[in-house]
Amino acid sequence: MEYRGMKKWRPFATMPEQYIGLKEMINKQVEVAQPILTEEQMEQMNFTLIEALHTNKQVYLTYYKQGQCITETGFIQFVNTLEDLFVFIDGVFGLKHRPRLIELLDVRFV
């Protein structure tokens, strides 16, 4: 008698399109609409961004990207209001991220 191992499960992996379609459906169900911020919230975020930029303190950043609200820790490196973007360095991996200021939802000190 020969051990078949994982051979018996191979027929179920012959339709990768099905898995791709299911993944897309799950991602669409998880999507949220971008929250709208008040003037007071935007002003508070502005003050926090300026302070974090000048003091080089680590902050929690929450921003909207492709239907999801993402929260990361990092350091603010650069803010450009004319081009509507800012640059922050991820506190975990040290990667640079360049989201737009419109996508920014919340900034808090660690």
N, C-alpha and C positions, 0 to 999 in steps of 0.2 A: 504494500500500500504506500502510495507516494503522498507526502505532505504538500498540500496545495498552497499554503500560506495565504497571501492576500489576492491570489488569482481569482478567487470566487467573487470578489467585490468589484472587479474591473468593469463589468457591464454597466454599473451605475455611474461610472466616471466617464462614460462615452458621450455625454451630453453637457459639455461645459457651458453652452449657451443658456441652459436652464439655470445654472448656478449664477451666472452673470445677471440674468433677468431677476432672479430672486433677490440678489444683493441690491440691485437698483430699486426694487420695490420697497425693501426695508429701509434704504437710505431716504426715500421720498417720504415715508411715514415718520421718520425721525426729524425731518426738517422743521424749522420754526421760522416765523416771520421776523424780520429785523425790528427790534424794539425802537420806539421813537423816544428820544430823550428831551427833557424840558430844558429851558434856558439855564435854570439853576444848576442842574446836573452837569451841563456842558461847562459852565463857569467853574464849578468845583473841580472838574477833571482838568481844566486848563491850569488852575493854580497848582494842583498836584503834579501835573506834568512838568511845569516850570521848576517847582521845588526839587523834583526827582532828577531833573536834568542838571541843575546847578550843584546839588549836594551829592550826586552819584549814589543815591540810595536805591535799594532793590524794591521793586513794586510788583503787585499782582495786576496783570493786564487782562481785561476781558474784552474780546473783540469778536465781531461777526464775520464769518467766512463760509461761503457756500452752504447756507442754510443751518449753520451750527454756531453756537456761542462757545468760543474757546477761551479758556483761562490759562495763562502761563505766568511764570515769574521771570523777571529779567531786569535789565538796567536800560534806562532811556539814554540813547547816545546822541540823537539828533531829531529836531522838530522843525519842519518846514511848512508854515501855514500857507505860503503862496502856492506850492505844489500839492497841498493837502495830503502830506504824508509824514510819517515819523519812523525812526529807525530804533529798534531796541534789540539788545543782545540777550538771548535766552540764558537764564541762570543755570540751566542743567547741562546743556551741550555746548554753549558758547556760540550758537548760530545767530546770524543777523536776520531779522525779520523786518519787512517794510510794508506794514499795512497802512491803509489810508485813514485819515483822522475821522472821516465819516463812519468808518466801520468800528471805531472805538466805542465801547459801551461803558467801561468802568476802569478806574485806576485807583489803587489803594496801596499804601505802604505795607510792607511785610511786618 
